[in-house]
Amino acid sequence: EFERWAPSVHAIVYRGNPSERKELFTRELREGKFNVLIVQFELVMGKDDGKRLKGLDWSYIIVDEGHRLKNRESKLFTCLTGKNGYRA
């Protein structure tokens, strides 16, 4: 969708096996060479990926699974907003 409607936006899909994701992070994400990162919420909450992604400075975080954030005690809500959550 980004290629079609916003071709100037550098969007990265964060997927692959653990070593591919680690390489993608090292090659493009760590240096901030992207405008949009598309990632599954399971990876956001994961031990290794979550740790890497939390280290980035975020301007915005948009959650497609917004209904999961209605419960303030849910794992996703805590992961995004808790004491060690994402900085946005």
MODA-V900919 format. One record per residue. RES is the residue in one small letter. SS is DSSP state (h for helix, s for strand, l for the rest). PHI is phi in whole degrees, -180 to 180 (999 if undefined). NEAR is the number of other C-alpha atoms within 8 Angstrom. Layout:
BEGIN
res=RES ss=SS phi=PHI near=NEAR
res=RES ss=SS phi=PHI near=NEAR
END
This chain:
BEGIN
res=e ss=l phi=999 near=5
res=f ss=h phi=-63 near=8
res=e ss=h phi=-61 near=8
res=r ss=h phi=-80 near=6
res=w ss=h phi=-98 near=6
res=a ss=l phi=-144 near=8
res=p ss=l phi=-64 near=8
res=s ss=l phi=-82 near=5
res=v ss=l phi=-85 near=10
res=h ss=l phi=-87 near=9
res=a ss=s phi=-103 near=10
res=i ss=s phi=-120 near=8
res=v ss=s phi=-96 near=7
res=y ss=l phi=-89 near=10
res=r ss=l phi=-152 near=7
res=g ss=l phi=117 near=7
res=n ss=l phi=-78 near=6
res=p ss=h phi=-53 near=6
res=s ss=h phi=-71 near=7
res=e ss=h phi=-67 near=9
res=r ss=h phi=-67 near=12
res=k ss=h phi=-63 near=9
res=e ss=h phi=-64 near=8
res=l ss=h phi=-61 near=10
res=f ss=h phi=-61 near=10
res=t ss=h phi=-64 near=9
res=r ss=h phi=-76 near=8
res=e ss=h phi=-126 near=10
res=l ss=h phi=-78 near=10
res=r ss=l phi=-55 near=9
res=e ss=l phi=-85 near=7
res=g ss=l phi=73 near=8
res=k ss=l phi=-86 near=8
res=f ss=l phi=-156 near=11
res=n ss=l phi=-104 near=8
res=v ss=s phi=-136 near=8
res=l ss=s phi=-118 near=9
res=i ss=s phi=-104 near=8
res=v ss=l phi=-146 near=9
res=q ss=l phi=-73 near=7
res=f ss=h phi=-64 near=7
res=e ss=h phi=-63 near=6
res=l ss=h phi=-72 near=9
res=v ss=h phi=-60 near=10
res=m ss=h phi=-89 near=11
res=g ss=l phi=-69 near=9
res=k ss=h phi=-61 near=6
res=d ss=h phi=-75 near=6
res=d ss=h phi=-65 near=12
res=g ss=h phi=-59 near=11
res=k ss=h phi=-62 near=9
res=r ss=h phi=-64 near=9
res=l ss=h phi=-68 near=8
res=k ss=h phi=-65 near=10
res=g ss=l phi=-76 near=7
res=l ss=l phi=-85 near=9
res=d ss=l phi=-89 near=7
res=w ss=l phi=-102 near=8
res=s ss=l phi=-87 near=5
res=y ss=l phi=-142 near=5
res=i ss=l phi=-130 near=6
res=i ss=l phi=-112 near=4
res=v ss=l phi=-110 near=5
res=d ss=l phi=-68 near=4
res=e ss=l phi=-91 near=6
res=g ss=h phi=-55 near=7
res=h ss=h phi=-60 near=5
res=r ss=h phi=-71 near=9
res=l ss=h phi=-91 near=10
res=k ss=l phi=-65 near=6
res=n ss=l phi=-90 near=7
res=r ss=l phi=-67 near=7
res=e ss=l phi=-103 near=6
res=s ss=l phi=-71 near=9
res=k ss=h phi=-62 near=7
res=l ss=h phi=-66 near=10
res=f ss=h phi=-60 near=13
res=t ss=h phi=-63 near=11
res=c ss=h phi=-63 near=11
res=l ss=h phi=-78 near=8
res=t ss=h phi=-117 near=9
res=g ss=l phi=-66 near=9
res=k ss=l phi=-52 near=4
res=n ss=l phi=-106 near=6
res=g ss=l phi=-78 near=10
res=y ss=l phi=-76 near=11
res=r ss=l phi=-93 near=7
res=a ss=l phi=-128 near=7
END
